[in-house]
Amino acid sequence: MNAPANVAMWRERMPAAFGATPSQRALRSVGWAAFAIWLIGALWYFGFTPQRLWNGLSGLGTIVRLMIPPSPGELWLDILKGLAESVAMAFLGTFMAALIAVPLGFLGARNVVTNVLLRFSLRRLLDGLRGVDQLIWALAYVRAVGLGPLAGVLAIFTTDVAVIAKVYAEAIENAEKRQAEGVVAAGGGRLAAIRFGVLPQVAPVMLAQALYFFESNTRSAAILGVVGAGGIGLQIAERIRVRHWDEVAFIIILMIVTVAIIDTISGRVRRRLIGMRH
């Protein structure tokens, strides 16, 4: 077989190895052109101009200058109280969500619940809860139960119970089957297989994920306070309103230190829990 015929044969067998065809290149060009048009249109719609961006950066620079040096102000006890509220909100919301997510995770795992309709319905319900942002839930709960940290706790719980249950269900589905099969072979029932064959495998992962969500919710709790759900966010909003930027800087530094401490502690605990699994 001569070289041109050989090339033609391989081109027919493996066309992707010889690069894109003219029609594919044309389609890609059209796709990139459509993306460029969409990007330019989006920037134009949102009023993105160099002048506006420069003015915004100039204003931000002024705010940063007013933040230096940071100052706790006269109401520093209120700041510490708000920070403690945020940490407590994050802990309570995460704890309740992780607790309720355990049975929901098992009900949503296909290797535990074989009823497709039940599992599908539960997963879609969790998708619906997860699809609404935490801030929206906070606004709803502020109207329902009033201002204060209770609304923040409920908002964190409502959002996290769906997310954590999904994570737990995936961990349960990835559990090793042989341990549960060993329990059944030894005469145990289905519940015993879950209790002694599946739960010991996923418990460290569940605890580690709960700690991670607690760390993340400590940051989220600060945002919830801005809409009246208690915590340090309320202190930030009040000081931004009266333009006490030095106190805002102090609160931000305090939040960074708090999150760093929680991150360090929870990170060590997570590593130990995951290490116990192996």
C-alpha positions as CSV (number, residue, x, y, z in Angstrom):
1,M,0.0,0.0,0.0
2,N,1.5,3.4,-1.0
3,A,1.8,6.3,1.4
4,P,-1.2,8.4,0.2
5,A,-3.5,5.4,0.4
6,N,-2.2,4.5,3.8
7,V,-2.8,8.1,5.0
8,A,-6.3,8.1,3.6
9,M,-7.1,4.8,5.3
10,W,-6.0,6.0,8.7
11,R,-7.8,9.3,8.1
12,E,-11.0,7.4,7.5
13,R,-10.5,5.2,10.6
14,M,-9.3,7.9,13.0
15,P,-10.4,11.3,11.7
16,A,-9.9,13.0,15.1
17,A,-6.1,12.3,14.9
18,F,-5.8,14.5,11.8
19,G,-7.3,17.6,13.3
20,A,-10.7,19.2,12.9
21,T,-12.6,19.0,9.7
22,P,-13.6,22.3,7.9
23,S,-17.2,22.0,9.2
24,Q,-15.9,21.5,12.7
25,R,-13.6,24.5,12.5
26,A,-16.5,26.6,11.1
27,L,-18.8,25.5,13.9
28,R,-16.1,26.4,16.5
29,S,-15.7,29.8,14.9
30,V,-19.4,30.4,15.1
31,G,-19.4,29.2,18.7
32,W,-16.6,31.6,19.7
33,A,-18.2,34.5,17.9
34,A,-21.5,33.9,19.7
35,F,-19.7,33.7,23.0
36,A,-17.8,37.0,22.2
37,I,-21.1,38.7,21.3
38,W,-22.8,37.4,24.5
39,L,-19.9,38.6,26.6
40,I,-19.8,42.1,25.1
41,G,-23.6,42.3,25.4
42,A,-23.5,41.3,29.1
43,L,-20.8,43.8,29.9
44,W,-22.8,46.5,28.1
45,Y,-26.0,45.6,29.9
46,F,-24.3,45.8,33.3
47,G,-22.8,49.1,32.5
48,F,-19.2,47.8,32.6
49,T,-17.0,50.7,31.5
50,P,-13.3,51.5,32.3
51,Q,-14.4,54.9,33.8
52,R,-16.9,53.3,36.1
53,L,-14.5,50.7,37.2
54,W,-11.8,53.3,37.9
55,N,-14.2,55.4,39.9
56,G,-15.2,52.3,41.9
57,L,-11.6,51.4,42.6
58,S,-10.9,55.0,43.7
59,G,-13.8,54.9,46.1
60,L,-12.6,51.5,47.4
61,G,-9.2,53.0,48.0
62,T,-10.7,55.8,50.0
63,I,-12.6,53.3,52.2
64,V,-9.4,51.3,52.7
65,R,-7.5,54.5,53.8
66,L,-10.3,55.2,56.3
67,M,-10.0,51.7,57.8
68,I,-6.4,52.4,58.9
69,P,-5.8,52.1,61.8
70,P,-8.5,49.6,62.8
71,S,-10.3,50.5,66.1
72,P,-12.7,48.5,68.3
73,G,-14.6,51.7,69.1
74,E,-16.6,52.3,72.3
75,L,-19.0,49.4,71.8
76,W,-16.4,46.7,71.5
77,L,-18.4,44.5,73.9
78,D,-21.3,44.5,71.3
79,I,-18.8,43.4,68.7
80,L,-17.6,40.4,70.8
81,K,-21.2,39.5,71.6
82,G,-22.1,39.6,67.9
83,L,-19.1,37.4,67.0
84,A,-20.1,34.9,69.7
85,E,-23.7,34.9,68.3
86,S,-22.3,34.2,64.8
87,V,-20.2,31.3,66.0
88,A,-23.2,29.9,68.0
89,M,-25.5,30.3,65.0
90,A,-23.1,28.4,62.8
91,F,-22.7,25.6,65.4
92,L,-26.4,25.1,66.2
93,G,-27.5,25.3,62.5
94,T,-24.8,22.9,61.4
95,F,-25.3,20.5,64.3
96,M,-29.0,20.2,63.7
97,A,-28.5,19.9,60.0
98,A,-25.9,17.2,60.3
99,L,-28.1,15.3,62.8
100,I,-31.2,15.3,60.5
101,A,-29.0,14.6,57.5
102,V,-27.9,11.2,58.7
103,P,-31.3,9.4,58.3
104,L,-32.0,11.4,55.1
105,G,-28.6,10.4,53.7
106,F,-29.4,6.7,54.3
107,L,-32.9,7.2,52.7
108,G,-31.3,8.9,49.7
109,A,-28.6,6.2,49.1
110,R,-29.5,3.7,46.3
111,N,-27.6,0.8,48.1
112,V,-29.9,1.3,51.1
113,V,-33.3,2.2,49.7
114,T,-34.2,0.2,46.7
115,N,-37.6,2.0,46.2
116,V,-36.8,4.3,43.3
117,L,-39.9,6.5,43.8
118,L,-39.1,7.2,47.4
119,R,-35.4,7.9,46.7
120,F,-36.2,10.1,43.7
121,S,-38.9,12.1,45.7
122,L,-36.5,12.6,48.6
123,R,-33.6,13.8,46.3
124,R,-35.8,16.2,44.5
125,L,-37.1,17.6,47.8
126,L,-33.5,18.1,48.9
127,D,-32.7,19.7,45.5
128,G,-35.5,22.2,46.1
129,L,-34.2,23.2,49.5
130,R,-30.7,23.4,48.2
131,G,-31.7,25.5,45.3
132,V,-32.8,28.4,47.5
133,D,-29.9,30.5,48.7
134,Q,-29.2,30.8,52.4
135,L,-29.8,34.5,52.4
136,I,-33.3,34.1,50.9
137,W,-34.1,31.6,53.7
138,A,-32.8,34.2,56.2
139,L,-35.1,36.9,54.8
140,A,-38.1,34.5,55.0
141,Y,-37.3,33.4,58.6
142,V,-36.8,37.0,59.7
143,R,-40.4,37.7,58.6
144,A,-41.6,34.5,60.2
145,V,-39.9,34.5,63.6
146,G,-38.6,38.1,63.8
147,L,-35.2,39.6,64.0
148,G,-32.4,37.8,65.8
149,P,-30.1,34.8,65.7
150,L,-33.0,32.3,65.6
151,A,-33.7,33.3,62.0
152,G,-30.0,32.7,61.2
153,V,-30.0,29.3,62.8
154,L,-33.0,28.2,60.9
155,A,-31.6,29.6,57.6
156,I,-28.4,27.7,58.0
157,F,-30.2,24.5,59.0
158,T,-32.6,24.6,56.1
159,T,-29.9,25.0,53.5
160,D,-27.3,22.7,55.0
161,V,-29.6,19.8,55.8
162,A,-30.1,19.4,52.0
163,V,-26.5,19.8,51.1
164,I,-25.1,17.6,53.9
165,A,-27.8,14.9,53.2
166,K,-26.6,14.7,49.6
167,V,-23.0,14.4,50.7
168,Y,-23.8,11.7,53.2
169,A,-25.9,9.8,50.6
170,E,-22.9,9.8,48.2
171,A,-20.6,8.6,51.0
172,I,-23.0,5.8,51.8
173,E,-23.2,4.7,48.2
174,N,-19.4,4.6,47.9
175,A,-19.1,2.4,51.1
176,E,-17.4,-1.0,50.7
177,K,-20.1,-3.7,50.1
178,R,-18.2,-6.6,51.5
179,Q,-18.5,-5.5,55.1
180,A,-22.2,-5.3,54.9
181,E,-22.3,-8.6,53.1
182,G,-20.2,-10.1,55.9
183,V,-22.7,-9.0,58.5
184,V,-25.6,-10.6,56.5
185,A,-23.6,-13.8,56.0
186,A,-23.1,-14.0,59.8
187,G,-26.8,-14.0,60.3
188,G,-27.5,-10.3,60.7
189,G,-30.5,-8.5,59.2
190,R,-30.6,-5.5,57.0
191,L,-30.5,-3.0,59.9
192,A,-27.6,-4.8,61.4
193,A,-25.8,-4.7,58.1
194,I,-26.3,-0.9,57.9
195,R,-25.3,-0.4,61.6
196,F,-22.2,-2.6,61.6
197,G,-21.3,-2.8,57.9
198,V,-21.9,0.7,56.5
199,L,-22.1,3.2,59.3
200,P,-18.6,2.5,60.7
201,Q,-17.2,3.2,57.2
202,V,-19.0,6.5,56.7
203,A,-19.1,7.9,60.2
204,P,-15.6,9.5,60.0
205,V,-16.5,11.1,56.7
206,M,-19.8,12.4,58.1
207,L,-18.1,14.0,61.1
208,A,-15.4,15.5,58.9
209,Q,-18.0,17.0,56.5
210,A,-20.0,18.4,59.5
211,L,-16.9,20.1,60.8
212,Y,-16.2,21.6,57.4
213,F,-19.7,23.0,57.1
214,F,-19.4,24.5,60.6
215,E,-16.3,26.3,59.5
216,S,-18.0,27.5,56.3
217,N,-21.1,28.6,58.1
218,T,-19.1,30.7,60.5
219,R,-18.4,33.0,57.6
220,S,-22.0,32.7,56.2
221,A,-23.4,33.7,59.6
222,A,-21.8,37.1,59.3
223,I,-23.6,37.8,56.0
224,L,-27.0,36.6,57.5
225,G,-26.7,39.3,60.2
226,V,-26.8,42.0,57.5
227,V,-30.5,41.1,56.8
228,G,-31.4,41.1,60.5
229,A,-30.6,37.5,61.4
230,G,-28.4,38.4,64.3
231,G,-24.7,37.9,64.7
232,I,-21.7,40.0,63.8
233,G,-23.2,41.0,60.4
234,L,-25.6,43.3,62.2
235,Q,-22.6,45.1,63.8
236,I,-20.9,45.4,60.4
237,A,-24.1,46.8,58.8
238,E,-24.6,49.4,61.6
239,R,-21.1,50.7,61.3
240,I,-21.1,50.8,57.5
241,R,-24.3,52.8,57.7
242,V,-22.6,55.5,59.9
243,R,-19.3,55.1,58.0
244,H,-17.2,54.0,60.9
245,W,-14.7,52.2,58.6
246,D,-12.0,51.8,61.3
247,E,-14.4,49.7,63.4
248,V,-15.5,47.8,60.3
249,A,-11.8,46.9,59.7
250,F,-11.5,45.8,63.3
251,I,-14.5,43.5,62.9
252,I,-13.1,42.1,59.7
253,I,-9.8,41.3,61.3
254,L,-11.6,39.7,64.3
255,M,-13.6,37.5,61.9
256,I,-10.5,36.5,60.0
257,V,-8.8,35.4,63.2
258,T,-11.9,33.5,64.4
259,V,-12.3,31.7,61.1
260,A,-8.6,30.8,61.0
261,I,-8.8,29.4,64.6
262,I,-11.9,27.3,63.7
263,D,-10.3,26.2,60.4
264,T,-7.1,25.1,62.2
265,I,-9.0,23.1,64.9
266,S,-11.5,21.5,62.5
267,G,-8.8,20.7,60.0
268,R,-6.8,18.8,62.6
269,V,-9.9,17.0,63.8
270,R,-10.9,16.1,60.2
271,R,-7.4,14.7,59.4
272,R,-7.6,12.5,62.5
273,L,-11.1,11.3,61.7
274,I,-10.2,10.5,58.1
275,G,-7.0,8.8,59.3
276,M,-9.1,6.6,61.6
277,R,-10.9,5.3,58.5
278,H,-7.8,3.8,57.0
